[in-house]
Amino acid sequence: MKDLWDTWQRKGKVSAWFIAYLLSIIITAVVYWTGGTVTAYANLMYIPIAIMASTHGKWHGVIHGIISSLLIGPFMPLDRVLGISQKTINWIVRMLIYAVNAFVIGFFSDYYRHVYQERVKKEKEIAESKLAMIYSLVKLAESRDDSTGAHIERVAQICRLLATNLRKRKKYQDYIDADFIEKITQVSPLHDIGKVGIPDYILLKPGRLSEEEYEVMKEHTTIGAKTLQEVKEKFPNNRFLDMAIGITYFHHEKWDGTGYPFGLAEETIPLSARIMAIADVYDALRSKRVYKNAFSHAESVKIIQEESGKAFDPDIVEVFMDIHEEINEIYDRYSGNQERTLAHLGTGYLEGTGA
């Protein structure tokens, strides 16, 4: 993203440089053909000078001001029709005025550019601290459940891919933007952070959970979300935390209302959580558990397609089907040779996957 921004800035500065000098040449021609500097058209030269000073800074602006003043200076008549030349003092004073104007405009442009860059730097530091917080919390969860390591990397990339392609649909263009995609990629690793509050005898049980144990395991959604809500109280305007809370709370809700913790249905479930649900289940289906072997990619895709309109948002399933081969590549890329052998909860593939 930074590289694209830098490229855009460079292209913009080159364009501004070209436009400023082209305008100065055009204005010189206009001044000459309209009769000389006696007309008001010479004042148009302030426009390209301001463009150069504001985009390239005070010194480039001063240089451009001097060049522009020379263009309508010693060789430009005061009145071409009457054949009257300019006095030397006239174009020298004009040169000084142009240079001073360019310096002043460029000075404030440089100042506010510096302020903006400092603000961007601080925002970057804040963003990096957010990521540090996320991965610190994720590592805390990982220390109790070794199965989460590659899982969180994979679901983050799958969420990113799903959101990016969902954005192409007209229905979501006003809702999903670059900021949404960046946030969901960053906060999706937090979806199971509440597992730190689940007792070891349940979290690390080498087999299926009983119904009672399953009910306790379900609490990881509310434990994680409430923890993040406490952080949110300290930073009430932080939308980054809003999405993190939504994903943590609702990634086990189902489209038909049979999920948990609240039994939300359809679009009452936050979009970020609906995206997360598919990414989470796909990854869990592909992963080996004590009580089951890993499903193949084809088997996992079939299961997710069959759950369209039941567990999952049909729109997101359609996007998933369009890009499932890319998702398979993500799984393979981030899996390596690691075997995920610890058990997770469940009484069936949708109850037992990714919880």
Salt bridges, closest charged atoms under 4 A:
ASP6 OD2 - LYS2 NZ 3.02
ASP110 OD2 - LYS58 NZ 3.32
ASP110 OD1 - ARG113 NH1 2.89
GLU142 OE1 - LYS139 NZ 3.33
ASP145 OD2 - LYS195 NZ 3.50
ASP179 OD2 - LYS183 NZ 2.39
ASP192 OD2 - HIS191 NE2 3.26
ASP192 OD2 - LYS195 NZ 3.65
ASP192 OD1 - HIS220 NE2 3.14
ASP192 OD1 - HIS251 NE2 3.25
ASP200 OD1 - ARG144 NH2 2.20
GLU213 OE1 - LYS205 NZ 2.73
GLU215 OE2 - LYS218 NZ 3.14
ASP242 OD1 - LYS232 NZ 2.88
GLU267 OE2 - LYS171 NZ 3.16
ASP280 OD1 - HIS151 NE2 3.05
ASP280 OD1 - HIS191 NE2 3.55
ASP283 OD2 - HIS151 ND1 2.49
ASP283 OD1 - ARG154 NE 2.30
ASP313 OD2 - ARG274 NE 2.86
ASP315 OD2 - LYS171 NZ 2.89
GLU318 OE1 - ARG169 NH1 2.94
